[in-house]
Amino acid sequence: MVCKLLRSMLLFILVYSNVGMAANIAVTLPGNARAIAAGSITLSGVSNGVPEATATNINTGTSTITTNITTLSNNALILGVVGSGNGGNFTSGAGQTEHWDRSVNTATGAASTRTQATAGATSMTQTHSTTSNRTAHSVIAMASSTAGSVTVNGAASAIGANASSLNWTQALPAGSNLKLIVGLSIEVSTACAGNAAVSNVTYDGIAMTRAVFSQVETNGNFCMRTEIWYADLPSTSGTPSVQWRFDESQWNGTPGEVIDSIAGLNGTAFSATTTTGQVCNAADFSANSTSDYVSLDAAALNGATDFTISVWGKTSNTGTSTIFSGSTGSQHKLAPFCLGSFWYTKLLLYR
């Protein structure tokens, strides 16, 4: 990436991940499913990595299913995803909060959560509105990243019939220690083996990880399967992920001399100098037309899709000037520019 502000001083650049931007969740199966009931929730204040515990249960010919699980830490959040081979709706057990409950093509899927204040044995319960011919229940427990409880943020859901894929969107909340959970209840009109298992789940193109699944088959030609997938998400607390203050006393072209004070993604100055700024020092790019610039570490934006760049600078230029650009090919560029006292984004596509 190249940073450039013609005939001006640039004090610092901040790069943030955007909050509230909705990204696509994509679920792919090996073949058509008779019914897919799916949903997602985002969590904050949750420990990264695999759940601390998982559990499953199945039954047939009854309306209620209870799954036992043992949490390992205080204030763990328990999440259960249930599926029935009958249409209708589920009622969550005492103390559980339901996040979605969808019925499609004579099948039902639902999910609920509950906080377990003290580590130990507990259970999650769901009751269907009819006697269910087959029910599968998958449950996970996730540890809090602090002494407090995990916060459950927004939820979204979707349904599909006679389909091999399903897509919906989920917004990214503000906060830190974020995790996305996707729950799936899938009914297929075949035996379970090799037919009901989800091939992959992605969030904004990023692969998620399956935590647990359960499945139950009846008559050799109907299968209900539930799965829970997760992905750890980057912090969106508003704290910048990188920051170049351009506050060094001098530059001489030494690699890494332009310091990123947050992530250590340091840059290198080319014919640019430092000067006295409005606050401390600043970068001066007024010496040459296009050959003075600072090259920054592209890792600051690698893989980023939704982000904000903040620039503090001053220019006397009334024409078009490139401030920040990045490219690995003709279709991968980011080039905001200014014209007079107004700012525009000419092209914003960087991955």
N, C-alpha and C positions, 0 to 999 in steps of 0.2 A: 504494500500500500504506500501511496505517496501523499504527503501533506504539503500543501502549497497555498499561500495567500499572497498575491502579488502586491508589491509596494505597500506592505503593511506589517503589523505585528500580530502574532498569534500567541495568546497566553497559555491556554490549555485546551485539551480535547477530552471529553468524557463520552464513553460509550455505555449505554444502558440496554438491558433487555426490556422490551415493551411489556406492559401489564395490560391484561384484559383482551389481548388479541386472541381471536378464536382460531384454532388450528384443526386440521382434519384428522379424525381417527378412521383408519381403514382396517377392516377385518376381512381376511381371505380364507375360504374353506376349500377342501379338495374337490368338492362337488356340490350340487344343489342341496340345500337343507329345506325340509318341509316348513320349518319356522325358526326364526332367529329373534330373540328378545335380548337386547343389549343395553348397556348403560355405562356411564363413566362418572367418576367424582375426582376432584382434586383435594389433596390434603396438604396442610402446612404444619410445621413443627413436628415432623415425623422423621424418624431415623432413616438414613439411606440404606440401600441394599435390600436383601431378601427379607421377607416377613420373619418375625421371631418364632412363629408357630403356624402350622397348617393342619386342617382336619377335613374329613369328608364323611358323607353318609348317604345311603340310598334306601328307598323302600318302595313297595308297590301296594296298591289296594287300600290306601289310607289317606287321610287328609292332612295329617300333621307330621312334620319331621323335625327332630331335634338332634343337633350335632354337638358333641362334647369337644372342647378344646382347652388346653392349659396354657395360659399366658405366662411369660417369663419375667415381665417387668411391670411395675406399677403404672397406672394410667395408659395402658396399652389400648389401642383402638382395634376392635374386632369387627370384621366385615364378612357378611355371608351373602352368597349368591345362590338362589334356588331356582329350579326349573321343574315344571309339571307337564305331563303329556296330555293335560286337559285345559281347555279354555276356562277363563274365569279370573280370579284375583287372589292374592295372598294377603294374610294378616300377620304382621310381625309380632314376635313375642314381647313380653313385658320389658320395658326399658330400651327397646330397640327403635331406631329411627329409620323409617323407610325412605329410600331415595329414588327408586323407580319400581313400577309394577305394570308390566305390559303383557297383553294377550294378543296372539296372532295365530290364525290358522289352527285352532284347537290346541294351542300350547300357551303356557304362561311362564314369564320370567320376572324375578323381582330381586331386590337387594336391600339390605339394611345394615346399620352399624350400631355399635354400643361401646362405651368406654368402660373398661374394667379397672376400677380404682386400685385394687390390690392384686398382685400377681397370684395366679393359682388356677384351679380347675373351675370351669364355667361352661355355659352352653348357649347356643343360638337356636331359636325356634321359628318356624314358619308354618302357617295353617292355610291350606287351600280352601276355596269356597265350595269345592266338590270333593268327592272321594277320588283321589288322583290314581290313575292306573299305573303311573311310574313317576317318581320324584327323585331328583339328584340335588345334593346340597354341598357346596364348597365353601370353606371358611378359612380366613387368615387372621392373624393377630400381628399388629405393627407397633413397635415401640415408639414412645415419644422421644424427641431429640432433646427435650428439656425436662425439668421436674413437673411441668404442667401437662395438660392434656393435648392431644392432637386435635387440630381444628379441621372440621369438614367444610369445604367450600362448595362452590356450585356443582350441580349435577346435570347431566344430559342423558338422553336415551334415544333409542331408535329400534324399529322392528323391520323385519323382512320376511317375505314368504316365497318359497320355491326359488331361492337365490343362493349363489355361492360367494357373495360378498355383501358387505354392509358398510356404509359411511355415514358419519355425523361429525359435528364440530363440538369442541370443548374449549372454553376460555381459560386462559392462564391467570391465576389470581396474584395479588401482591403477597409477598412474604418470603420466607427462607425455609430451607429443609422441606422442599416441595416434592410431592409424589402424585403421579396420575395412576388411578386404578380403573381398569376396564373389566366389567363382568359380563359373561355371555351365558345364555341359556339356549341350547340348540336341540331341535328335534329333527331326526331324520327317519325316513320310512324304509330303513334297512337295518341290518345288524350294526352294532357299534363299531366293530373292528375296522379301522382304516377309513371310516366314512364320516364320523361326527367330529373328529379332532380338528381344531382350527390350525391352518397352515402358518399364518403369521398375523400379527397386529402391529400397526405402526401409528405413531403420533407425529404429524407434520413430517412424515417420511422417516422418522427415527424408530428403529425396531424396539418393541417392548418385550418383556420377559414373562413367560408363563410361570405363575407361582404354584398353582394347584389345579386339579380337575377331578371330577367324579362323573360316572355315567352308569345308567341302568338300562337294561334291555328287556323287552317283553315280547313273547311269541316269536322271537328270532327275526322280527321284521320291523320293530320300532325301537328307537333308542333316544333317550333324553340324556344330554350331557351339559354340565356346567363347567366353566373355566373362569379363572381370575388371572389377569395379566397386570403388570406394573411397570412403571418407568420413573426413575428419579429425574426431577426437572431442575433447571438452573434457578438460582435465586432471582426474584423480581422485586426486591424490597426497595428499589429506587437507588440503591448504592451502585455507583459506576463499577463496571468490571475492569476497565483500564483507565488510566489518567496520565497524560503527558502534560506536565506543567510548563515545559520549556524554560525552566528556572535555573539551568546550569550557568556557571560563570562564563564558560566559553566552550565552543565546539571547534574541532579541528579535523573532522572526518573519521575519527576513531570509531570502529563498530561498537554499538551499544552505548554510545555516549549520551543519547537522548533518553532520559530515564522515564520508564513507566512506574509510578510510585505505588501501584496496586498489585499488578500481576507479574511485574518483571519482564514485560514484553518490550524491551528497549529498542530504540531506533538509532539511525545514523544520519547525521547532517551532511549535505552536499552543497558546498559553497554558501550555506546559510550561516548566519551569526546570531549571537544573542545580544540583546540590548536592554536598556532600562524600560520596564513596562509600567502599566498603570498600577499593578501590584507585583512587587518583586521584579524578576526579569521576564523577558519575552523573546520570541523568535523574530528576526528581521529578515524578510525575504525581498527587500527592495533593491539589492545589489544588481541582480540580473533579471532578464525577462522570463526565462523558463528554466535556467540551469541551476537555480538555487532552490533547494527543497529538502525535506526531511523524509527519509524512508522509514516507515514503521513496520512492526512485525505483523504479518498478515494473520497470525494465529488469533489476533484480537477479534476477528470477524469470521474465522473459518467455521462453517456450519451454521452461522447465525442466519435467521430468516426474518425475525421481527426485532428491531432494535432502534435506538435513538442515538444520534451523534450530536453533542453540544459543543459549540465553538465560541470562544470569546476572542474577538479580534477587532482590528481597526484598519480601514483602508481608505485611501483617497481616490481609488480607481472607480471610474464611472462606467466602465465597460464590463464585459463578461470575464469572470475569473474563476478558475477551478480552485476549490479549497481542499477537497479531499477526494482521492480517486483510488480505485483498486481494481485489478483485472488479472484474470488468469486466462483470458481468451476474449473474443469479441463479444460474447454474450454474458460476461461476468464483470460488470462495472458498477461503480458507485461514484457519481460525480455531481455533488451539489455545487451550485455556482451563485454568484451575486451579480446583480445589475443595478448600479446606483445604490440606493439604500434598501432595496428589496432582495429577499432571498428566494431562490427557487431550487427545485430538484429536477435536474434535466433527465437523469436516469438513475433508478435505484434498484439494482438487481445484483446481489452479491451472495454467492454460496461457495 
